[in-house]
């Protein structure tokens, strides 16, 4: 089978034939149909986040069940599934209290891999997924069955990009009706935060970016106001629109400067939610006084606080009802052999979501 392997930070991925172990107990082999290119993949390939190399990236995927390991229930060969990085044991404190996205169990693939190159060298699997490959092996808890009539290039985005942005608004912040929201960064994740705010009934919904093309897309997803931060004082603009500061600010870009900017955009008792991943070496420098006097909140959102097995089916229903936008997120589709072109397009800011299709 073919996979795209990162052997060296900052270098192009190598598409080559690799070997895949059969699934062990509790695991499932999946034939990948589509995988979106996420900035988290690129952070790994560029060395912004720590990870052992060589590695097969990819984690925002959909495909078909190909082989089932011992003890797996609820799946059969040919089932269409969303493949997520979220693994859950169902037994730990967090799984038992409705926070399965924070599962603390130790998994075999925390220290093992199912992928190896032709020289016998182990290939790490990004986020226990490694789906820039024709097949992968994952834990059964990472899979959610979906209807056969959902196109795979749409379904794959539900695994990460959609739930991360949408869930930050719906699950983590729990934005109330008529609240003011700011979304800094209107790429794939940011646009899902915008539509999460729109579906929540937020108003105004202010999209902030430096690219007019992405801001135009934000309007389609429900933004009521567009602010190009390269041409205006974005903080003052947000304060003017909201009458002093926003109720909620979502930072969907991996930038500490954007986090500081977002805090300034928030109003009294405003909540700022960090969604995008900054570099591992980045840090924040701010006065605690702004949190005391104005009772502001700064928090994070991991994978949209998503409870995978209950929420993915609901998102599918919203898509089928014409409420959740997925088609509009896709910029281009690429074969696996063109993955470096797909990544370059994302890094240049040309794409909302590029999809690798098999």
Secondary structure, 3 states (H helix, E strand, C coil): CEEEEECCCCCCCEEEEEEECCCCCCEEEEEEEEEECCHHHHHHHCCCCCCCCCEECCCEEEEEEEEECCCCCCCCCCCEEEECCCCCCCCCHHHHCCCHHHCCCCCHHHCCCCEEECCCCEEEEHHHCCCCECEEEEEHHHEEECCCCCCHHHHHHHHCHHHHHHHHHHHHHCCCCCCCEEEECCCHHHHHHHHHHHHHCCCCEEEEECCHHHHHHHHHHCCCEEEECCCCCHHHHHHHHHCCCEEEEEECCCCHHHHHHHHHHEEEEEEEEECCCCCCCCCCCCCCHHHHHCCCEEEECCHHHCCHHHHHHHHHHHHHCCCCCCHHHEEEEECHHHHHHHHHHHHCCCCCEEEEEC
